Amino acid sequence: MIRIEHLSKRFGKRLAVDDLSLEIPEGSLYALLGHNGAGKSTTIGMMLGQVLPDAGRVLIDGHDVQEKRAEALSATGAIFETPSFYDYLSGRRNLEIFCSYSRPVSGAEMDEAIHLVGLDKRIGDPVRVYSHGMRQRLALAQALLPRPKVLILDEPSEGLDPEGIHEMRELIRRLHDDFQLTVLICSHLLAEIEQICPQVAILRGGKLLFHGEWKSAEPECANLEAFYLKTVRKGRE
Amino acid sequence: MSLFWRQLRLELVKLFARKRTYIGFGAFFLVELLILSLLQLRPAQRAFARLLETNGFLFEQYFSGLTLAFLMMTNTIFFLSSLYLSLIAGDMVAKEAEDGTLRMILCRPVSRWRVLLVKYLACIVYTAALMVFIVATSLLGGIAYKGMGGLFVYAPLQGVFGLFDAGPGLVRFLVAGGLLCLVMTTISTLGFMFSCFNMKPAAATILTLSILFIDMVVQIIPYFESIRGWLLTFHMSSWVLVFQPRIPWWKIAESLVYLAAFNLSFLIIAGWHFTRRDFKS
């Protein structure tokens, strides 16, 4: 579903992503892991056409993001680490604005997405009065409104309380199971990822250290954290 | 096409739902009132009367609503228009890039050129709305205060000395207002171009104002007379030529073509940069 081919990006002297190739199968729950500055957000930026690669390409559903942007991104929804909104407008108005850049969305479709993320009662309020959790849910609603096949989530649980993290996890699972979405999550919360994603890619210094099913790769590792640390240490050597 | 209009409509909703969008309208109105009050002071009226009477015209006939409207309009535009237009234009892209909302839009299946065009058109609509507001409030304010009367226009830099009866004066005033909407788009386009670069909104506003200021200073320095034809503010003041007894339409048209060329160049530079830059958190 997502195919990354020899992707590289340099910011000044720093090589943020170094010849990265990766394939994320259709319908999978996949995580992109790495320390700060490992190149995760840059990779996601290139997947979404916000960051222009120096070399390589990203294909979503067979379409090159750079060359066939409209086709590639028409089936992609995304949320970012700190989702930004027009705070002085209502949640619904924000959804209308973002959706206007995808395709016409009916009121019923919008209501369905709002209901799915549980914002029915507060959608008419200005976003400035939303809690962090509500903003994350609104971000998820806007990501779902193009009716995506691919969902790219950058730190979806960042800043949420334990209850919010649990809700987000359940929501992601539900979206994956009910709508057969391909979900790519970028996160620091390894315990969280362990519960959601069987497949991971680990980046370090822009290079890919591992990709695939972590449990079958190192069965002796008790959890994802142990596997991650072992992989990163190996990469450092 | 309907999606394009929807995007433009929502862009305008965004723009006009912000409180700061209206600061310009409020400030213009207050300055108009201030100018109207200052024109009631004796020294101001004496100077005005001297100018008219030394040329053989009656002060009472031309110190009228239309003349006051013209004075309110020109002074308000001179003092404030560059500031507020560059403020809003400088915000259009840079503020959204800074806030992160632009990233949310740019991950949608829409070309960057389309996003840019929608934002630019919204910026132009704002410019026109602000100019219409100034023209309307100064006209209504002047007429409400002094009645219609004749129109007297004196603009030495453009070589304009015009006297008109009420009817023709009103027509000239409205034509000038229409031209003002067109020429002022250059300030907005310049601000918009800087807004598309990788800089803070305030920096885009300051850069726009700096360029306009330098351009205006160069225009009034006699040594640079030969390059006046290349200056933005020289062509932007072409709307005043409407008040010459015989309107030099070809001169006005030439200036509008120059400004259109400037606008197009600014927009192409903006697009070139906007479509090639990275948007990161």
Contacts between the chains, C-beta under 8 A, distances in Angstrom:
chain1	res1	chain2	res2	distance
A	41	B	280	7.2
A	41	B	281	6.4
A	42	B	280	7.4
A	45	B	278	7.0
A	45	B	279	7.3
A	45	B	280	6.0
A	48	B	106	7.4
A	48	B	107	4.1
A	49	B	106	6.8
A	49	B	107	7.1
A	50	B	103	5.8
A	50	B	106	5.2
A	50	B	107	6.3
A	50	B	278	6.9
A	50	B	279	4.3
A	50	B	280	7.3
A	51	B	278	4.5
A	51	B	279	7.0
A	51	B	280	6.3
A	52	B	276	6.8
A	52	B	278	6.0
A	69	B	109	6.4
A	69	B	110	7.9
A	69	B	111	6.4
A	70	B	109	4.3
A	70	B	110	7.2
A	70	B	111	7.2
A	71	B	109	7.4
A	72	B	109	7.4
A	73	B	107	6.7
A	73	B	108	6.4
A	73	B	109	4.0
A	74	B	109	4.2
A	76	B	107	7.3
A	76	B	109	7.8
A	78	B	107	4.7
A	80	B	100	7.1
A	80	B	103	6.3
A	80	B	104	7.3
A	80	B	281	6.4
A	81	B	281	6.2
A	82	B	100	6.7
A	82	B	281	7.0
A	83	B	100	7.7
A	83	B	104	7.1
A	84	B	99	5.2
A	84	B	100	3.2
A	84	B	101	4.7
A	84	B	103	7.0
A	84	B	104	6.0
A	85	B	101	6.7
A	85	B	104	7.7
A	86	B	14	5.9
A	86	B	17	7.8
A	86	B	101	6.2
A	88	B	17	5.9
A	88	B	18	6.1
A	88	B	19	7.6
A	89	B	13	7.7
A	89	B	14	7.0
A	89	B	17	5.9
A	93	B	13	7.1
A	96	B	10	6.2
A	97	B	10	4.8
A	97	B	13	7.7
A	97	B	14	6.5
A	97	B	105	8.0
A	98	B	104	5.9
A	98	B	105	6.7
A	98	B	108	6.9
A	100	B	3	6.9
A	100	B	6	5.0
A	100	B	7	4.8
A	100	B	10	5.2
A	101	B	7	6.5
A	101	B	105	5.3
A	101	B	108	3.8
A	101	B	109	7.7
A	101	B	110	4.5
A	101	B	115	7.3
A	102	B	108	5.0
A	102	B	109	6.0
A	102	B	110	7.5
A	103	B	3	7.4
A	103	B	109	7.9
A	104	B	2	7.7
A	104	B	3	6.5
A	104	B	6	7.4
A	142	B	104	7.1
A	146	B	108	7.4
A	146	B	109	7.4
